[in-house]
């Protein structure tokens, strides 16, 4: 059987409470008993001495034990809480006043008597009870001399058998039972109050534990959870409330990660399917032309053979280009890229990249300009990664810009950063497609075809490269008016370069 936290706490509380109550009752009873005995012994400590000094039978020594017994009987009538015994110097009981068979002992230990007579201050001092073997009681004692010779001791038990009997009857009386009942009821009410308080403080923990069990049974899927989960107060001073809020936030975060993983897995499957199709097309074409060459090599003319070889080479280049992009994107998403950042002049890089596309731009009568032409800014970045981004963006701009268009590589300082804009006068991108152009495999409706096959991975690679460079690739575009891709770089001042 499972025992919850509150039940374990309640059982422990009851057990500890009972042990503490028993210990307190026992210790209080013992302390009260010792206090009463010490007070009674101190009050009557001189009783035996006064009897010895004032009574003629004891003052000059004892010779008539019968008369002494009658004296003891008379004294017991006057003081029923006392018992009187006369002992010899070794502690043997010589005479007393009691009914036959009441006195069980023949002697008492003399050591406590000597301790009391010797002015011992460690009260109470207990001696043997002649009426019950093995029991100790407080007493008063005094020596009895005969011409300076110790003849014996007067031994007086304080609180004798009749006193104990009356005290026991009082303890069993109705009033004492009522007091005991009142005390027990009060303690039980205190225990009940403590259990209620414990229940109040542990109930949030029980609710949190129940919620965790429900979440575990639902396999951590929020849509499968029941609607009766507890609502926790984030601003509460109760630690359990804050713990419940943390658990709820963690559950929300886990479900969000589950959704992201599902979405990523779906995108991965779609990407693999699309890439498989893109790879299959040039591969099938390449295989077909090579098989044709292999089968009809003797019957093909030189012109046809050259044509087949050229088409095969083009398909092989397209295939290599696609595979290179797939591997590059995989490395970027896997975080397996090492940066080599250093300060360098941005103007030289922009002019070099523009010169690389000069022939392609001339073929379409497109003008590529660096603004300003004398760009003397220095930036801190990975020059290889930045060149890859610029190459991809300019290639896209040339492909989507009609003849006699224009492409500007503009540089300007913006909020202590260096902003780079790649602007073209091309066909532009519709507003509803701008949000998706950085997704892998997405190709806008205005995509232009050329001699090279494109898988829609270029802009996704560019954005991930700029993220590695602690920047963000942004885009602005209007249909029919052109597109502007922009990003910001860390500017290096001239003082840093001289140092």
ABEGO torsion letter per residue (X at the ends): XBBBAAAAAAAAAAAAAAAAAAAAAAAAAAAAAAAAAAAAAAAAAAAAAAAAAABAAAAAEBABAAAAAAAAAAAAAABAABBBBBBBAAGBBABBBBBBGABABABBBAAAAAAAAAGBABOBBBBBBAABBGBBBBBBBBBBBBGGBBAEBBBBBBGBAAAAAAAAAAAABAAAAAAAAAAAAAAAAAAAAAAAAAAAAAAAAAAAAAAAAAAAAAGGBAAABBAABBBBBAABABAAAAAAAAAAAAAAAAAAAAAAAAAAAAAAAAAAAAAAAAAAAAAAAAAAAAAAAAAAAAABBAAAAAAAAAAAAAAAAAAAAAAAAAAAAAAAAAGABBBBBBBBBAAAAAAAAAAAAAAAAAAAGBBBBBOBABBABBBBBBAAAAAAAAAAAAAAAAAABBBGBBBBBBBBBBGGBBBBBBBBABAEBBAAAAAAAABBGBBBAABBBBABBBAGAAAAAAAAAAAAAGBBBBBBBBBGAEBBBBBBBBBBBAAAAAX
